């Protein structure tokens, strides 16, 4: 079961008792903000873990309140050389806390004077959060389990992306021959923990050490490019999670950290799939792959794919057998040491430590079983996930440009993203820009509500180029992966199955690509990345049932059909979604829908087959529980498309924006999404990434405007000189570039926070981006039109259409006033803290 940090506290073990008076004197003198004067101190001990004794210090003083701290110290008695190095823990925590975004507790002081409490120690911040001692996560919902495991993978990726040179840890350890040295180290510690007068040695452990020495991967000899910061004991119960959010707030127990081969961390973190090494008395220690993966916990390949994508690491199949066997070997050595300390009476893990010897031998047997398997990991990642194909040397260079440093004020895309940028730019320049004139001509003809045949040809070409469904986040892809690829009958013949779930990009990574698509109003749909389809597919990926995905998601992913989103209503202010009046009434096995919607984008498209409609299922429920979302077949009786609406004179054919009347429309109860009253919940999940996509595209639209503006200014003469030579133009051009770059950084930061913290926590910066991006684009495009003169407001250039789209998004993407209100409320809350 999940446990709060405070639930792990217990009375101090008599064998680990401290001189509390000496500790109090030291803390009062060396911990900033320690309560005083004359503080009272209460000491308890964490019962979790079997390494360095860890205590909770609760200090209080009259008028100063009560504060809690954590103390970590070396264990008493004789210990193995180089073990329990609390000084190194303090060093790495201090560096990470000061210079990176890796979640670690803040450290206050290090005491190397053993005379104070008997051994060296350090004092750090107390984190009230959740620890999951059981890797199966009992009592946790499936969706929460998935989020916890993915957060674990992402946090490890964040650690591995740290630039150790930039934070002063370049001498924290030798980079080369890490595995070779580690095998020697743990073999020596195993020998020191077993033998005459100690627990018995296990011959298979010695044989395993020999096998590992003979099979060290060639990449381990690297002097830098494949190495970085290694945690050394990265597992779920060394992570503190936020009390209410599924994100890590503290990585703890850095005793074994160093510099070296980071894939050892990855293999060690997935040992629950191989073995259940939780101390206890039982008949079997089989891992998930033997006992079955609990519902919601991702497959091993999914976990690895998330890690590889966020860290830009290549797929580890080539040497996976070695890394897992090494992790089991090291774990066996650690447990042998724990068991030895238990026999001497100074193990910090309590009674659980008495089972450590049995677990050590079981891990050795498990390692040999793993070594003898023919196949241990797919040669390529599971379909629907793509990871870095760059060699280890490229990863090393990518680390140098990572955004792990708090004070590094720029974003540098990974090698994988830069390759996609090049392909995408070339595709648009070669195939879309040359066709824009034809697409516009078709959209203004009497055939405008039909599809230009070249559009479908370009879509097929985009699939073949691997530029398809790039918007799909990793977490959403994981949910649909089993449906799409284990039931291949659901996928139409000839579809690009491997690309249906995208390229495994984060929101930040997609931001670089979405910007490029925004340069043309036609581009997003060519790559199946156009609104509202992206938001609707995201809803089905996240919340759709298996049957809903089968019927509607698969053809949307394939680009065979399109969709619409029906929420806005003409008779109410729909910016406040609690105002909507469309009713969804349950009648037996059907829901009956009545209401009027408008600005249902995409509904005019002849390929549009499905609408996601938001209405009210219970007008008497609490304010935000009245609304539901439901799937409506657009061909259902009672769905009446009244007219296409114009956006500043543009009807956006054949996509269109429709006014629709729903008159006694009957849809099966199975069409409800997530359940009655869950509409707001779905909307919040949908609108964070979806609305940020609009911001990303607006950056691209503004860049297109800048390009056209500069070309015009360099080619046109007015009043005796080029427009580009006029001082007023130069001033305005410079201001446009400043505004554009500011908006781009804001949008990228919003995408990054969305990836790291989720929609709710990132809502403030998301709102800022939604205000800044369209206003910036309008300014730039207005300037571009001004430079073009009369041509700028005509349909002879793309500028007027781009401007109309940007202006519309100040309303369609949520009114500026709503976003400004969100920003201001958060600012006031921050001021009150």
C-alpha positions in Angstrom: 0.0 0.0 0.0 1.0 3.6 -0.6 2.4 5.3 2.5 2.8 8.9 3.5 6.3 9.8 4.5 5.1 10.4 8.1 3.6 6.8 8.2 7.1 5.4 7.8 8.2 6.9 11.1 8.7 4.8 14.2 10.6 5.1 17.5 14.4 5.2 17.2 16.0 1.7 17.3 18.0 1.5 20.5 21.0 0.3 18.4 20.8 3.6 16.5 20.2 6.0 19.4 21.8 9.4 19.1 23.1 12.1 21.5 20.1 14.3 21.0 21.5 17.2 23.0 24.6 17.3 20.8 22.5 17.1 17.7 20.2 19.9 18.9 23.2 22.2 19.5 24.7 21.4 16.1 21.4 21.9 14.2 20.6 25.2 15.9 24.0 26.5 14.9 24.2 25.2 11.4 20.7 24.8 9.9 19.3 28.1 8.5 15.9 28.9 10.0 16.1 26.3 12.7 13.4 27.1 15.3 14.7 29.0 18.3 15.6 30.1 20.8 15.6 27.1 23.2 14.0 24.6 20.8 12.6 21.3 21.8 13.5 18.3 19.7 11.7 15.0 19.0 13.5 12.3 17.1 12.0 9.4 15.2 13.4 7.0 12.7 12.3 5.9 9.2 11.7 2.2 9.2 11.9 2.1 5.4 15.1 1.0 3.7 18.2 -1.0 4.7 21.0 1.4 4.2 22.1 4.6 6.0 20.0 5.2 9.2 17.6 8.0 8.5 15.8 10.1 11.1 13.1 12.7 11.3 14.0 15.7 13.4 10.9 17.6 14.7 12.0 20.9 16.2 9.8 23.4 17.9 10.1 26.6 19.9 7.7 29.1 21.4 6.6 31.6 18.8 8.7 30.0 16.1 6.4 27.1 15.2 7.4 23.5 14.4 9.6 22.4 11.6 10.7 18.9 10.4 14.0 17.9 8.9 15.6 14.6 7.8 19.0 13.4 9.0 21.0 10.8 7.2 24.1 9.2 8.8 26.5 6.4 8.4 25.5 3.3 10.4 27.3 2.5 13.6 30.0 -0.2 13.9 32.4 -1.6 11.3 31.3 -1.0 7.8 32.7 -1.9 4.4 35.2 0.5 2.8 33.6 3.1 0.5 30.1 2.1 1.7 27.5 4.5 3.2 29.2 7.6 1.9 26.9 10.3 3.2 29.4 13.0 2.1 28.8 12.0 -1.5 25.1 12.0 -1.0 25.3 15.6 0.3 27.5 16.7 -2.6 25.2 15.4 -5.4 22.0 16.6 -3.7 23.4 20.1 -3.2 24.5 20.3 -6.9 21.3 19.0 -8.3 19.1 21.2 -6.0 21.0 24.4 -6.9 21.4 24.0 -10.6 18.8 21.6 -12.1 15.2 20.8 -12.2 15.7 17.2 -11.0 13.4 16.9 -7.9 15.5 16.4 -4.8 15.2 17.5 -1.2 17.1 20.6 -0.3 20.2 20.0 1.9 21.1 22.3 4.7 24.4 21.2 6.2 27.0 18.4 6.3 28.8 17.3 9.4 32.0 15.2 9.0 32.9 15.4 12.7 32.1 12.0 14.0 32.3 13.2 17.6 29.0 15.0 17.4 26.7 12.0 17.1 29.1 9.1 16.4 29.3 9.2 12.6 29.2 11.8 9.8 25.7 13.0 8.8 23.9 15.6 6.9 20.5 17.3 7.4 18.1 18.0 4.6 14.5 19.0 3.8 11.6 16.9 5.0 9.2 16.0 2.1 5.7 15.1 3.0 4.6 12.9 0.2 3.9 9.3 -0.8 6.2 6.4 -1.1 5.2 3.2 -2.8 7.1 0.3 -1.1 5.1 -2.3 -3.2 5.9 -2.3 -6.9 2.5 -3.7 -7.8 0.9 -0.5 -6.4 -2.0 -2.2 -4.6 -5.0 0.0 -4.0 -4.1 2.3 -6.8 -6.3 2.8 -9.9 -5.0 1.5 -13.3 -4.7 5.0 -14.7 -2.8 6.2 -11.7 -0.5 3.2 -11.9 0.4 4.0 -15.4 1.1 7.7 -14.5 3.3 6.7 -11.6 5.5 4.4 -13.7 5.7 6.9 -16.6 6.7 9.6 -14.1 9.3 7.3 -12.7 10.8 6.8 -16.2 10.7 10.5 -17.0 12.4 11.4 -13.7 15.2 9.0 -14.5 15.5 10.5 -17.9 15.8 14.0 -16.3 18.7 12.7 -14.1 20.5 11.2 -17.0 20.2 14.5 -19.1 22.0 16.5 -16.4 25.2 18.2 -17.7 27.6 17.2 -14.9 30.2 19.7 -16.1 27.8 22.6 -15.8 26.9 21.8 -12.1 30.4 21.0 -10.8 30.1 17.2 -10.7 32.6 16.5 -13.5 35.0 14.9 -11.0 32.2 13.0 -9.2 33.6 9.7 -10.6 35.4 8.0 -13.4 33.4 7.8 -16.6 35.1 5.0 -18.4 34.9 1.2 -17.6 32.1 1.8 -15.2 30.6 -1.7 -15.4 34.0 -3.4 -15.2 34.8 -1.5 -12.1 31.4 -2.1 -10.6 31.6 -5.8 -11.1 34.9 -5.8 -9.3 33.6 -3.6 -6.5 30.4 -5.7 -5.8 32.3 -8.9 -6.0 34.7 -7.7 -3.4 31.9 -6.5 -1.2 30.1 -9.8 -1.6 33.3 -11.6 -0.5 33.7 -9.3 2.5 30.1 -10.0 3.5 30.3 -13.8 3.3 32.7 -16.6 4.1 34.2 -17.9 7.3 32.4 -16.7 10.4 29.9 -14.9 8.1 26.9 -16.0 6.0 27.8 -18.8 3.6 29.0 -17.9 0.0 27.0 -19.0 -3.0 29.2 -20.5 -5.8 26.8 -19.3 -8.5 27.4 -15.7 -7.4 31.1 -16.1 -8.0 30.3 -17.7 -11.4 28.1 -14.8 -12.3 30.9 -12.4 -11.5 33.1 -14.2 -13.9 30.4 -14.2 -16.7 29.9 -10.5 -16.3 33.6 -9.7 -16.5 33.7 -11.7 -19.8 30.7 -9.9 -21.3 31.1 -6.2 -20.5 29.7 -4.2 -23.4 32.1 -2.5 -25.6 30.4 0.8 -25.0 31.4 0.7 -21.4 35.0 1.6 -22.3 33.8 5.1 -23.5 35.4 8.0 -21.8 32.4 10.3 -21.8 29.9 10.2 -24.6 27.8 7.4 -23.2 28.2 8.3 -19.5 26.7 10.7 -17.1 25.2 10.9 -13.6 24.2 7.5 -12.3 21.8 7.3 -9.2 23.0 3.7 -8.4 19.8 2.6 -6.6 17.0 4.0 -8.7 13.7 2.3 -7.8 10.2 3.2 -6.9 10.6 3.2 -3.1 13.5 5.7 -3.4 11.1 8.2 -4.9 8.8 10.5 -3.0 5.6 11.4 -5.0 3.4 14.4 -4.6 0.6 13.8 -2.1 -2.2 14.4 -4.7 -0.4 14.5 -8.1 1.3 11.6 -9.9 4.7 13.2 -10.1 8.0 12.8 -8.3 8.9 15.5 -5.8 12.0 13.9 -4.4 14.6 11.4 -5.5 16.3 10.1 -2.3 19.1 7.6 -1.3 22.0 8.8 -3.5 24.5 6.7 -1.6 25.6 4.8 -4.6 25.6 7.7 -7.1 28.6 8.3 -9.3 29.4 9.0 -13.0 29.2 6.0 -15.3 27.1 3.9 -17.7 23.6 5.1 -17.2 21.9 2.1 -18.7 22.7 0.3 -15.5 20.2 2.6 -13.7 17.6 1.8 -16.3 18.0 -1.9 -16.0 17.9 -1.7 -12.2 14.7 0.4 -12.3 12.9 -2.4 -14.2 13.8 -5.3 -12.0 10.2 -5.6 -10.7 9.4 -6.9 -14.1 12.0 -9.7 -13.6 11.9 -10.4 -9.8 10.0 -9.4 -6.7 12.9 -8.6 -4.3 10.7 -7.2 -1.6 12.1 -8.7 1.7 9.7 -11.2 3.2 9.0 -14.9 3.7 7.3 -16.5 0.7 7.6 -19.3 -1.7 8.1 -17.3 -4.9 9.9 -14.2 -5.8 8.7 -14.0 -9.5 8.4 -10.6 -11.1 5.6 -9.2 -13.3 6.7 -11.3 -16.3 6.0 -14.4 -14.2 3.0 -13.4 -12.1 1.3 -11.1 -14.6 1.5 -7.3 -14.9 -1.0 -5.5 -12.7 -3.7 -3.6 -14.6 -2.4 -0.2 -15.6 1.3 -0.8 -15.1 2.9 -0.4 -18.6 4.6 -3.2 -20.4 8.4 -3.3 -20.0 8.8 -2.0 -23.6 6.4 0.9 -23.0 8.4 1.9 -19.9 11.6 1.8 -21.8 10.2 3.7 -24.7 9.1 6.5 -22.4 12.6 6.6 -20.9 14.4 6.5 -24.3 12.2 9.2 -25.7 12.6 11.7 -22.8 16.3 11.0 -22.5 17.1 10.8 -26.3 18.7 7.4 -25.6 18.9 4.6 -28.2 16.9 1.4 -27.8 19.0 -0.9 -25.4 18.3 -4.3 -26.9 21.9 -5.0 -28.0 23.3 -5.3 -24.4 20.1 -5.7 -22.4 21.0 -9.2 -21.1 24.2 -7.9 -19.6 22.6 -4.9 -17.9 19.8 -6.9 -16.3 22.2 -9.6 -15.2 24.5 -7.0 -13.7 21.7 -5.3 -11.9 20.7 -8.6 -10.3 24.3 -9.3 -9.4 24.7 -5.9 -7.7 21.4 -6.4 -5.9 22.5 -9.7 -4.7 25.7 -8.2 -3.3 23.7 -5.4 -1.6 21.3 -7.9 0.0 24.2 -10.1 1.1 25.7 -7.0 2.9 22.3 -6.2 4.5 22.0 -9.8 5.7 25.5 -9.7 7.1 24.8 -6.5 9.0 21.6 -8.1 10.4 23.5 -11.0 11.8 25.7 -8.5 13.6 22.7 -6.5 14.8 23.2 -3.2 13.0 21.0 -3.4 9.9 18.7 -0.4 9.6 15.9 -2.3 7.8 14.6 -4.0 11.0 13.2 -7.5 10.9 12.8 -7.5 7.1 16.6 -7.6 6.8 16.6 -11.2 8.0 15.2 -12.3 4.6 17.9 -10.5 2.7 20.2 -13.5 2.4 17.6 -15.7 0.8 16.7 -12.9 -1.7 20.4 -12.5 -2.6 20.7 -16.1 -3.7 17.3 -15.9 -5.5 18.6 -12.9 -7.5 21.7 -14.8 -8.6 19.5 -17.7 -9.8 17.3 -15.2 -11.6 20.3 -13.7 -13.3 21.4 -17.0 -14.7 17.9 -17.8 -15.9 17.8 -14.4 -17.7 21.2 -15.0 -19.2 20.1 -18.4 -20.6 17.0 -17.1 -22.3 17.1 -16.8 -26.0 15.2 -13.6 -26.3 15.0 -10.9 -23.5 14.0 -7.7 -25.4 12.7 -6.9 -28.9 15.3 -5.8 -31.3 13.2 -2.7 -32.0 10.8 -0.8 -29.7 7.1 -1.7 -29.7 5.2 -0.1 -32.6 3.6 3.2 -31.7 6.7 4.2 -29.8 9.8 5.6 -31.5 13.0 6.4 -29.7 16.3 7.9 -30.6 18.2 6.2 -33.4 21.3 8.3 -32.7 24.4 6.5 -31.6 25.7 6.9 -28.1 28.1 9.6 -29.2 25.2 11.7 -30.5 23.5 11.3 -27.1 26.6 12.7 -25.4 26.4 15.8 -27.6 22.6 16.0 -27.0 23.3 16.1 -23.2 25.4 19.2 -23.6 22.4 21.0 -25.1 19.8 19.7 -22.7 17.5 22.0 -20.7 18.3 20.3 -17.4 19.9 23.5 -16.0 17.6 26.0 -14.4 19.7 28.9 -15.6 20.0 27.7 -19.2 17.6 30.1 -21.0 17.2 28.3 -24.3 15.6 25.2 -25.8 17.7 22.9 -28.0 15.8 20.1 -29.9 17.2 16.6 -29.8 18.9 15.1 -32.8 15.7 13.1 -33.5 13.6 16.2 -33.6 16.0 18.1 -35.7 15.9 15.3 -38.3 12.1 15.5 -38.3 12.3 19.3 -38.6 14.4 18.9 -41.7 12.1 16.3 -43.3 9.0 18.4 -42.4 10.4 21.6 -43.8 11.5 19.9 -47.0 8.1 18.3 -47.5 6.2 21.6 -47.1 8.6 23.5 -49.4 8.5 20.7 -52.0 4.9 19.7 -51.9 2.6 22.1 -50.0 3.7 25.6 -50.8 3.6 24.8 -54.6 0.0 23.6 -54.2 -1.4 26.4 -52.1 -2.6 28.3 -55.1 -4.4 25.2 -56.4 -6.0 24.5 -53.0 -7.2 28.1 -52.7 -8.6 28.0 -56.3 -10.5 24.8 -55.5 -11.7 26.3 -52.2 -13.3 29.2 -54.0 -14.9 27.2 -56.8 -18.3 25.6 -57.0 -16.6 22.3 -56.0 -15.2 23.8 -52.8 -17.1 21.4 -50.5 -15.3 18.5 -52.1 -11.7 17.3 -51.5 -9.0 18.2 -53.9 -7.6 14.9 -55.1 -4.0 16.1 -54.5 -4.7 16.5 -50.8 -5.2 12.7 -50.4 -2.1 12.0 -52.4 0.0 14.3 -50.2 -1.4 12.5 -47.1 -0.2 9.2 -48.4 3.2 10.6 -49.2 3.4 12.1 -45.6 2.7 8.7 -44.2 5.4 7.1 -46.3 7.8 9.9 -45.1 7.0 9.1 -41.4 5.4 12.5 -40.9 2.1 11.3 -39.6 0.2 11.8 -36.3 3.2 13.5 -34.8 1.0 15.2 -32.2 0.2 12.0 -30.2 1.8 12.1 -26.7 3.5 9.0 -25.3 1.0 8.4 -22.6 -1.9 8.5 -24.9 -0.3 6.2 -27.4 0.3 3.6 -24.7 -3.4 3.3 -23.9 -4.4 2.6 -27.5 -1.3 0.5 -28.5 -2.8 -2.9 -27.5 -5.9 -2.3 -29.5 -4.2 -1.2 -32.6 -1.3 -3.6 -32.8 -2.5 -6.8 -31.1 -5.7 -6.8 -33.0 -4.4 -6.1 -36.4 -7.8 -6.8 -38.0 -8.9 -3.4 -36.8 -6.3 -1.7 -39.0 -7.2 -1.2 -42.7 -5.0 -3.0 -45.2 -2.2 -0.8 -46.5 -2.2 1.6 -43.6 1.1 2.7 -42.1 0.6 0.7 -38.9 4.0 1.6 -37.4 3.2 5.3 -37.6 -0.5 5.4 -36.5 0.5 6.3 -33.0 3.0 8.9 -34.0 6.7 9.3 -33.3 6.6 9.1 -29.5 7.1 12.8 -29.0 6.7 15.0 -26.0 4.6 18.2 -26.2 7.8 20.2 -26.3 9.3 18.1 -29.1 6.1 18.4 -31.1 6.1 22.1 -30.5 9.2 22.5 -32.8 7.3 20.6 -35.6 3.9 22.1 -35.1 5.4 25.5 -35.6 6.6 24.5 -39.1 3.1 23.2 -40.0 1.7 26.5 -38.9 3.4 28.3 -41.8 0.6 27.0 -44.1 -3.1 26.8 -43.4 -3.2 23.6 -45.4 -0.2 21.8 -43.9 -1.6 20.4 -40.6 -4.3 18.3 -42.2 -1.8 16.8 -44.7 0.1 15.3 -41.7 -3.2 14.4 -39.9 -2.3 17.0 -37.3 -5.2 19.5 -37.8 -7.8 20.7 -35.4 -10.3 19.6 -34.3 -9.2 16.1 -35.2 -6.1 16.2 -33.0 -8.2 17.1 -29.9 -10.8 14.6 -30.7 -8.3 11.8 -31.3 -6.7 12.8 -28.0 -10.0 12.4 -26.2 -10.5 8.9 -27.7 -6.9 7.9 -27.0 -7.3 9.0 -23.3 -10.9 8.3 -22.5 -12.4 6.1 -25.3 -13.5 2.6 -24.6 -12.2 -0.3 -26.7 -15.3 -0.3 -28.9 -15.3 3.5 -29.3 -11.6 3.4 -30.3 -12.3 0.5 -32.7 -15.2 2.3 -34.4 -13.9 5.9 -34.6 -10.3 6.3 -33.4 -8.7 3.8 -35.9 -10.2 5.5 -39.0 -9.3 8.9 -37.6 -5.7 7.8 -37.0 -5.6 6.4 -40.5 -6.9 9.7 -42.0 -9.8 7.9 -43.6 -12.4 10.1 -41.9 -12.5 13.5 -40.1 -14.4 14.8 -37.1 -16.0 17.8 -35.5 -16.3 19.2 -31.9 -19.7 20.6 -31.0 -19.7 22.8 -27.9 -20.3 26.5 -28.7 -24.0 27.6 -28.7 -25.4 30.8 -30.3 -27.8 31.6 -27.5 -25.4 31.6 -24.6 -21.9 32.9 -23.7 -20.1 29.6 -24.3 -16.8 30.8 -23.1 -18.4 29.8 -19.7 -19.1 26.2 -20.5 -21.5 25.9 -17.6 -23.9 28.0 -19.7 -24.5 25.4 -22.4 -28.1 24.3 -22.8 -27.9 21.4 -25.2 -29.6 18.4 -23.4 -28.6 14.8 -23.4 -31.4 12.8 -21.9 -31.2 9.1 -21.1 -34.1 7.0 -22.5 -33.5 3.3 -22.0 -30.5 2.2 -24.0 -30.2 5.5 -25.8 -29.5 9.2 -25.2 -31.7 11.7 -26.9 -29.9 15.0 -27.8 -31.7 18.3 -28.4 -30.0 21.6 -29.0 -28.3 24.1 -31.4 -24.5 24.4 -31.9 -22.5 26.6 -34.0 -18.8 27.0 -35.0 -18.6 23.2 -35.2 -15.4 23.3 -37.1 -14.8 20.4 -39.5 -18.5 19.4 -39.8 -18.8 20.7 -43.4 -16.0 18.4 -44.6 -17.5 15.5 -46.6 -15.2 13.1 -44.7 -16.6 14.2 -41.3 -18.3 11.2 -39.8 -18.2 11.7 -36.1 -18.9 14.6 -33.7 -17.9 14.9 -30.1 -20.7 16.9 -28.5 -20.8 18.5 -25.1 -24.2 18.9 -23.4 -25.9 18.5 -20.1 -27.1 15.1 -18.8 -28.2 16.4 -15.4 -29.3 20.1 -15.0 -29.7 19.6 -11.3 -26.2 18.3 -10.5 -23.4 20.4 -9.1 -22.3 23.1 -11.5 -19.3 21.3 -13.0 -21.0 17.8 -13.0 -23.9 18.6 -15.2 -22.0 18.3 -18.5 -21.1 15.2 -20.4 -19.4 14.5 -23.7 -20.9 12.0 -26.2 -20.1 10.6 -29.6 -22.6 11.5 -32.3 -22.6 9.9 -35.8 -23.0 12.9 -38.1 -25.4 10.9 -40.3 -27.8 10.2 -37.4 -31.4 11.1 -38.0 -32.1 14.6 -36.5 -28.6 16.0 -37.2 -29.4 19.1 -39.4 -26.4 21.1 -40.8 -28.0 24.5 -41.3 -25.2 26.6 -42.8 -21.5 27.2 -43.1 -20.3 30.2 -41.1 -17.8 32.7 -42.5 -14.6 33.8 -40.7 -13.9 37.4 -41.9 -15.3 36.2 -45.2 -13.5 32.9 -45.3 -15.6 29.8 -45.2 -12.5 27.6 -44.9 -13.9 25.1 -47.4 -13.9 22.1 -47.5 -13.3 22.1 -43.7 -15.9 24.6 -42.8 -17.5 25.8 -39.6 -21.1 24.7 -39.3 -24.2 25.7 -37.4 -26.0 22.4 -36.5 -29.4 21.7 -35.0 -29.8 18.4 -33.0 -33.4 17.5 -33.0 -34.3 14.3 -31.0 -31.0 12.7 -32.1 -30.8 9.2 -30.6 -27.4 7.7 -29.9 -26.6 4.5 -28.0 -25.7 4.8 -24.3 -22.3 3.2 -25.2 -21.4 6.5 -27.0 -21.0 8.4 -23.7 -17.4 9.3 -23.0 -16.0 8.3 -19.6 -19.5 8.6 -18.0 -22.2 11.1 -17.2 -21.0 14.3 -15.6 -17.4 13.9 -16.7 -17.5 16.5 -19.5 -15.4 19.2 -17.7 -12.8 16.6 -16.7 -12.5 15.5 -20.4 -12.4 19.1 -21.6 -9.5 20.0 -19.3 -7.5 17.0 -20.5 -8.3 17.9 -24.1 -7.8 21.6 -24.1 -4.3 21.9 -22.5 -2.3 20.2 -25.3 -4.9 21.1 -28.1 -4.9 24.8 -27.4 -1.2 24.9 -27.1 -1.0 23.4 -30.6 -2.7 26.5 -31.8 -0.1 28.6 -30.1 2.7 26.6 -31.8 1.1 27.0 -35.2 0.7 30.7 -34.7 4.5 31.0 -34.2 4.9 29.4 -37.6 2.3 31.7 -39.1 4.2 34.7 -37.8 7.4 33.3 -39.2 5.8 33.0 -42.6 4.6 36.5 -42.3 8.2 37.7 -41.5 9.5 35.8 -44.5 7.0 37.4 -46.9 7.5 40.8 -45.3 11.2 40.8 -45.7 11.0 39.5 -49.3 8.6 42.2 -50.2 10.7 44.9 -48.5 13.8 43.8 -50.3 12.1 43.7 -53.7 9.9 46.9 -53.7 10.9 50.5 -54.2 9.0 53.4 -52.7 10.1 57.1 -52.6 13.4 56.4 -54.2 14.7 53.4 -52.2 13.9 49.9 -51.2 11.2 49.6 -48.4 13.9 47.6 -46.5 16.0 50.8 -46.4 13.4 53.0 -44.7 14.1 53.6 -41.1 10.5 53.1 -40.0 10.4 49.6 -41.6 13.7 48.6 -39.9 12.4 49.6 -36.5 9.1 47.8 -37.0 10.8 44.7 -38.3 13.1 44.5 -35.3 10.2 44.9 -32.9 8.4 42.1 -34.7 11.4 39.8 -34.3 11.6 40.6 -30.6 7.9 39.9 -30.1 8.1 36.7 -32.1 11.1 35.3 -30.2 9.5 36.2 -26.8 6.3 34.4 -27.7 8.2 31.3 -29.0 10.1 30.9 -25.8 6.9 31.3 -23.8 5.2 28.6 -25.9 8.1 26.2 -25.6 8.3 26.8 -21.8 4.6 26.1 -21.6 5.0 22.8 -23.5 7.9 21.8 -21.3 5.9 22.5 -18.1 3.0 20.6 -19.6 5.2 17.6 -20.1 6.9 17.8 -16.7 4.0 19.0 -14.4 0.7 18.2 -16.3 -2.1 20.4 -17.4 -3.3 21.6 -14.0 0.0 22.8 -12.7 1.0 24.3 -16.0 -2.3 26.2 -16.4 -0.8 29.6 -15.6 1.9 29.5 -18.3 -0.5 27.8 -20.7 -2.9 30.8 -20.3 0.0 33.2 -20.9 1.0 31.5 -24.1 -2.7 31.5 -25.3 -2.8 35.3 -24.8 0.7 36.1 -26.1 0.8 34.0 -29.3 -2.2 35.2 -31.2 -1.6 38.9 -30.2 2.0 38.6 -31.4 0.9 36.8 -34.6 -1.6 39.5 -35.3 1.0 42.3 -34.9 3.5 40.6 -37.2 0.9 39.7 -39.8 -0.6 43.1 -39.7 2.9 44.6 -40.3 3.4 42.1 -43.2 0.1 43.1 -44.8 1.1 46.8 -44.4 4.4 46.2 -46.2 2.5 44.5 -49.0 0.0 47.4 -49.4 -3.1 46.5 -51.2 -1.8 43.0 -52.0 -1.7 42.3 -48.3 -5.4 42.5 -47.8 -6.2 40.5 -51.0 -6.4 36.8 -51.5 -3.3 36.9 -53.7 -1.2 36.2 -50.7 -1.7 33.9 -47.7 -1.4 36.8 -45.2 -5.1 37.8 -44.9 -6.1 34.2 -44.3 -3.4 33.7 -41.7 -4.4 37.0 -40.0 -8.1 36.0 -39.9 -7.1 32.7 -38.3 -5.0 34.3 -35.7 -7.7 36.9 -34.8 -10.3 34.1 -34.5 -8.1 32.2 -32.0 -8.4 35.1 -29.6 -12.0 33.9 -29.2 -12.1 30.3 -30.4 -9.1 29.4 -28.3 -10.8 30.8 -25.2 -11.2 34.6 -24.9 -8.2 36.5 -23.8 -10.2 37.7 -20.8 -10.6 34.2 -19.5 -6.9 33.5 -19.8 -6.0 36.8 -18.2 -8.3 36.0 -15.3 -6.5 32.7 -14.8 -3.1 34.4 -14.8 -4.2 37.1 -12.4 -5.8 34.7 -9.9 -2.7 32.5 -9.8 -0.6 35.6 -9.2 -2.8 36.7 -6.3 -2.6 33.2 -4.8 1.2 33.3 -5.1 1.2 36.7 -3.3 -0.8 35.3 -0.4 1.4 32.3 0.2 
